[in-house]
Amino acid sequence: MREIPFGRPWIDDQEKSRVMDVLNGHILTHGPQGTEFEEKFAAFTGSPSAVTTSSCMASLHLASIHFGLEEGDEVIVPAQTHVATVHAIEIVGAIPVFVDCELETGNIDINLIEQAITPKTKAISLVHFVGIPVDMKKLMQLADAHNLIVIEDCAIAIGSTVDGKHVGLWGDIGCFSFYPVKHITTGEGGMLICKDTKNAEAIAHFRAFSVDRKHNERKIPGVYDVTGVGLNYRMSEMQAAMGCVQVDKLPDILNRRERNFKALKQGLLSLPNIHVLDSPDARLKNSYYCLTAVLQGKLASQRTDLIEFLKSRQIGTSVYYPQPVPRMTYYQEKYGYDAQKYKNAATISDHSIALPVGPHLNEEDMAHIVNAIADMTQEKAA
Ligand SMILES: *Cc1c(COP(=O)(O)O)cnc(C)c1O
């Protein structure tokens, strides 16, 4: 039977041989691979600079610290996102203020942000939901009018642009993930980009203990000074070596994802009770992380059946994201949960299914998924 995993790292001999080259050398961290990966990533996104980190969560945490979010500050966050977007605010003692999402895109509803702003609001931290970009032009007008810092969680938005400008360069910082099922992978790993290089440089320093100079700049080995507190959120040379190869594959990866997404969306149009989340217009370029199908009508209550049916046909699926963040136990117990406020987030969490469109798949696989869903819906009708 044809097997269609939800995500599968796209790795071949090039990554393997570059990682072996690193292991055959002597520099396993803060070396030339990291620098090259940063340069390549900056070039791909059109950013003046890029900084490797150990994960997207690390990048987000660094952002909260660098931009001075602290106890008592309010930060506007989407109710529908990966918990990392919100943890990065909570971990520094700031208060997440949740805003519901749009049903068409899963993105934060910009029209609801204004009423959530108070004198304590210091920042907006948003996510580009499954690669569908937030309309950053509109969001930045609001943020600038209120003098707010803007953090972009771009974990699954490599290749997403707004009016041709890559996401992460509209706000103050963009944070990326190289976890295995994301667009490109280094096992674990992350990156951050800033439109203002001064911010990127300061964060790079902080993410390496705030040591006063880089490893290769130390005049006497082992002798250095420290100019502030800091963390160790660096990426290793083995990971960066993988990243250098992976970044070169991005144009091909993005083309394959787009081709698969369009084929799958087209196929699903012929089936009743399925609503596909997508970007509303060409200004907002999707990076096609997955296809989010919101089940409606009588299908809405059959999500578990559908997931299990697809699993029996060897088709992998996922859920982005399993709960609105304010409904998750930790946040619910701390801040309470008003279901009326996050209806759209709950609809997507409870009634959607994420279908695979990764570069390991082709248009025949997409047809196979459509046929399987059609079979299940017919079985139910019969
Ligand atoms: C995966 C993901 C993260 C977490 O990335 P890590 O690199 O695993 O820390 C954060 N935000 C979003 C939107 C994600 O999809």
The ligand as an ORCA input file, in Angstrom:
! r2SCAN-3c Opt
* xyz 0 1
  C       7.409     24.035     15.767
  C       7.012     25.364     16.173
  C       7.665     26.034     17.226
  C       8.738     25.384     18.049
  O       9.928     25.205     17.343
  P      11.177     24.512     18.072
  O      12.299     24.708     17.096
  O      10.820     23.060     18.244
  O      11.408     25.218     19.356
  C       7.275     27.321     17.528
  N       6.277     27.926     16.862
  C       5.627     27.314     15.859
  C       4.550     28.053     15.131
  C       5.953     26.015     15.488
  O       5.273     25.397     14.507
*
